Amino acid sequence: MPISVARDTPSRDASSGAACPPAAVACEALFCEMPRPRVSSPAFARHARIGSLALALLVASACTTVSLEPGPSQRPVPVASPPSPPPRVEPPAPVAQTAPVASSALPAPVPLGEPPASAAAPPYGPAVAARFPDPPVAYRTPAFEPGHAALTSNAELHAALARLAGNHGQRSSAPEVRLLPLGTSQTGTPIEALLLMHAEPGASASPAGRFGVALAPGRPTVLLIGQQHGDEPAGSEALLVIAQELAQGSLESVLDRINVVVLPRANPDGAEANRRTTASGIDANRDHLLLKTP
């Protein structure tokens, strides 16, 4: 007997209109293509109708229970998800406004020419001051006089040297002190030194030198020079103290062995202007051999 092959396209159920699967279509085609026997027996015809009815019910149940897989044209198309929103940027927090400070709350400005009130305090603490106290020595230079707020000026230095030279004959055993006018600076300020020596009684002096002074014989002469740089005043103050101690102090015995020439301030122009060089710009400390200083 002829057998039908299942078709690709689904069939429709006549009662419900639902699509039948290919297997159900094959069953239906098989049932439809089967030759029906020609019998005249009523019993056989009744059994044939019952079989046809059972087969129809089987086909109907297959159409209603089997789920159909959608074809290529019926498959859902994936939908692209919408782009995520950009990240939210928080606005910056408002900056608190600082209240203006009243002008009365500000400290009064310190004038440029006056030092602050704390300038007199030492630049160290009490522990350092206790370990390094001031030396128990009283210097008698003009800069260290009570109430004197500046260094020794050129005029004060000249007066101090002249006073030492004028006091040398007060004692018979006192050393001889002579004021030596060495010359003048580039601005006309006198450059002066002191000659200090201790001649032995009865000893003949050496011939007078350039300044008309006879040196004690048999002793070397030592030259001490200070403040060649005008902005270095400590040397001038120190040599003035040494001259005082040689003339009438603890260093007087040194003159039994040497003659001493003390030049406290070799650069009076630089000292007055608090400048390193001379008035013409020459560094006197570099001119010992070149001799360019007038």
C-alpha positions in Angstrom: 0.0 0.0 0.0 1.3 3.5 -0.6 3.0 5.4 2.3 3.2 9.1 2.6 6.4 10.9 3.8 6.2 13.7 6.3 6.2 17.2 4.8 8.4 20.1 6.1 5.6 22.6 6.5 3.3 21.9 9.4 -0.4 21.2 8.8 -3.3 22.7 10.5 -5.8 20.9 12.7 -9.3 21.2 11.3 -11.0 21.5 14.7 -8.7 24.0 16.5 -6.6 25.5 13.7 -3.4 24.6 15.6 -0.3 23.6 13.7 0.3 19.9 13.7 3.8 18.5 13.9 5.4 16.7 11.0 4.9 13.4 12.8 1.1 14.0 13.1 1.0 15.0 9.4 2.7 11.7 8.5 0.1 9.8 10.5 -2.7 11.6 8.9 -1.3 11.0 5.4 -0.8 7.4 6.2 -4.4 7.1 7.4 -5.7 8.9 4.4 -3.7 6.8 1.9 -4.7 3.4 3.4 -7.1 1.5 1.1 -10.3 0.9 2.7 -11.6 -2.6 2.2 -14.9 -3.0 0.6 -16.9 -5.1 2.9 -20.6 -5.4 3.3 -20.6 -6.8 6.8 -22.2 -4.3 9.2 -20.0 -5.5 12.1 -16.8 -5.0 10.2 -17.9 -1.6 9.1 -18.6 -0.6 12.7 -15.2 -1.8 13.8 -13.6 0.2 11.0 -15.4 3.4 12.0 -14.3 2.8 15.6 -10.7 2.4 14.5 -10.9 5.5 12.4 -12.3 7.4 15.3 -9.6 6.2 17.6 -6.9 7.2 15.1 -8.4 10.6 14.7 -8.4 11.1 18.5 -4.8 10.1 18.6 -3.9 12.6 15.9 -5.9 15.4 17.6 -4.1 14.7 21.0 -0.8 14.8 19.3 -1.6 18.2 17.7 -2.6 19.7 21.1 0.2 18.3 23.3 3.4 18.5 21.2 5.1 21.8 21.4 6.4 23.2 18.2 9.9 24.6 17.8 9.8 27.9 16.0 11.3 28.1 12.6 14.2 30.2 11.6 11.9 33.0 10.6 10.0 32.9 14.0 13.0 32.9 16.3 13.2 36.1 18.5 15.7 38.6 17.4 18.1 39.7 20.3 17.6 43.3 21.1 20.7 45.3 22.0 20.5 46.7 25.6 20.5 50.4 25.8 23.9 52.0 26.7 24.5 52.6 30.4 24.2 56.2 31.5 27.4 58.1 32.1 28.6 58.1 35.7 27.2 61.0 37.7 29.7 63.6 38.6 29.1 65.1 42.0 29.5 68.9 42.0 32.4 70.1 44.3 31.5 71.0 47.8 31.3 74.8 48.3 34.4 76.3 49.9 33.7 78.0 53.2 34.4 81.7 53.0 36.9 82.9 55.6 35.7 85.9 57.5 37.9 88.9 56.9 40.2 89.7 59.8 39.8 93.1 61.3 42.8 95.3 60.8 42.9 96.0 64.5 43.7 92.3 65.2 46.9 92.4 63.1 50.2 93.3 64.8 51.6 96.7 64.1 54.4 96.6 61.5 57.9 97.0 62.8 59.8 99.9 61.3 62.7 98.9 59.1 65.3 101.0 60.9 64.5 99.6 64.4 65.2 96.0 65.5 62.3 94.0 67.1 61.9 94.0 70.8 63.3 90.4 71.1 66.5 91.3 69.3 68.3 91.8 72.6 67.6 88.3 73.7 70.5 85.8 73.0 69.9 83.3 70.1 70.1 80.3 72.5 68.3 78.9 75.4 69.0 79.1 79.2 70.9 75.7 79.2 73.4 77.0 76.7 73.8 80.2 78.5 74.5 78.4 81.7 77.2 76.2 80.1 78.9 79.1 78.3 78.6 82.2 80.6 80.1 85.5 79.7 83.9 85.6 80.4 84.8 87.4 83.6 86.8 90.0 81.6 85.9 93.7 81.2 87.2 95.0 77.8 87.9 98.7 77.8 87.5 99.5 74.1 84.9 102.2 73.1 82.7 99.5 71.6 82.3 97.8 75.0 81.7 100.9 77.0 78.4 100.8 78.9 75.6 102.3 76.8 77.7 102.2 73.6 75.5 100.6 70.9 78.0 100.7 68.0 81.5 99.5 67.1 84.6 101.6 67.6 84.6 104.4 65.0 87.7 105.7 63.3 87.8 108.8 65.5 87.4 106.7 68.7 90.2 104.4 67.6 92.5 107.3 67.0 91.8 108.7 70.5 92.3 105.3 72.1 95.7 104.9 70.4 96.9 108.4 71.3 95.9 107.9 74.9 98.0 104.7 75.1 101.0 106.4 73.5 100.7 109.4 75.9 100.8 107.2 79.1 104.0 105.3 78.4 106.3 107.4 80.6 104.3 107.4 83.8 106.4 104.4 85.2 110.1 103.8 85.0 109.6 100.2 84.2 106.7 100.8 81.8 107.2 99.7 78.2 107.8 102.3 75.6 104.7 103.0 73.4 105.0 105.1 70.2 102.2 106.2 67.9 103.3 105.5 64.3 101.5 107.6 61.5 101.8 105.1 58.7 99.8 107.2 56.1 96.3 107.9 55.1 93.5 106.0 53.5 92.1 106.7 50.0 89.6 109.1 51.5 92.2 110.8 53.8 91.6 109.0 57.0 94.8 108.5 59.1 96.2 104.9 59.3 98.0 104.6 62.6 99.8 101.9 64.5 101.4 101.5 67.9 105.0 100.4 68.5 105.5 98.7 71.9 108.9 97.6 73.2 110.7 97.2 76.5 114.2 98.4 76.4 116.7 97.1 79.0 118.4 99.8 81.1 121.8 100.7 79.7 121.3 98.9 76.4 122.0 100.9 73.3 119.1 101.3 71.0 119.3 100.4 67.3 119.5 103.2 64.8 116.3 105.1 64.2 114.2 103.7 61.5 111.8 105.2 59.0 109.5 106.8 61.7 112.4 108.1 63.8 112.0 105.3 66.4 114.9 103.2 67.6 114.0 99.6 68.3 115.2 97.5 71.2 118.2 95.6 69.9 118.4 91.8 69.7 114.7 91.2 69.6 112.5 90.3 66.7 109.7 92.7 65.8 106.2 91.2 65.3 103.6 93.0 63.2 99.9 92.5 64.0 97.3 93.8 61.4 93.6 93.8 61.9 90.4 94.7 59.9 91.9 94.5 56.4 88.3 93.7 55.4 86.1 96.6 56.5 83.1 94.4 57.3 85.1 92.3 59.8 85.4 94.5 62.9 86.3 91.9 65.5 90.0 92.0 64.6 90.2 95.8 65.3 88.5 95.4 68.7 90.8 92.5 69.6 94.0 94.3 68.7 93.0 97.3 70.6 92.6 95.1 73.7 96.0 93.4 73.0 97.7 96.9 72.7 96.2 97.8 76.1 97.4 94.6 77.7 100.9 95.0 76.2 101.2 98.6 77.4 99.9 98.2 81.0 98.5 94.8 81.6 99.0 91.1 81.7 101.0 90.9 78.5 103.7 93.5 79.4 106.3 90.8 80.1 106.1 89.6 76.4 107.9 92.8 75.5 111.0 91.5 77.2 111.5 89.1 74.3 110.0 90.8 71.2 109.0 94.2 69.9 105.4 94.5 68.7 103.8 96.8 66.2 100.0 96.8 66.4 97.9 98.1 63.4 94.3 97.7 64.6 92.5 98.9 61.5 94.2 98.7 58.1 91.1 99.6 56.1 89.4 102.6 57.8 87.4 103.4 54.6 85.9 99.9 54.5 85.2 100.0 58.2 83.3 103.2 58.0 81.1 101.9 55.1 80.9 98.3 56.4 82.4 97.1 53.1 85.0 94.4 52.5 87.2 96.3 50.1 88.9 99.7 50.2 87.3 102.8 48.8 88.7 102.0 45.3 87.4 98.4 45.4 90.7 96.6 46.2 90.8 93.7 48.6 93.7 94.6 50.8 94.1 91.1 52.1 95.0 90.0 48.6 97.4 92.8 48.0 100.4 91.9 50.2 102.6 91.1 47.2 100.9 92.9 44.4 101.0 96.3 46.2 98.2 97.9 44.1 96.7 99.7 47.1 97.7 103.4 46.9 
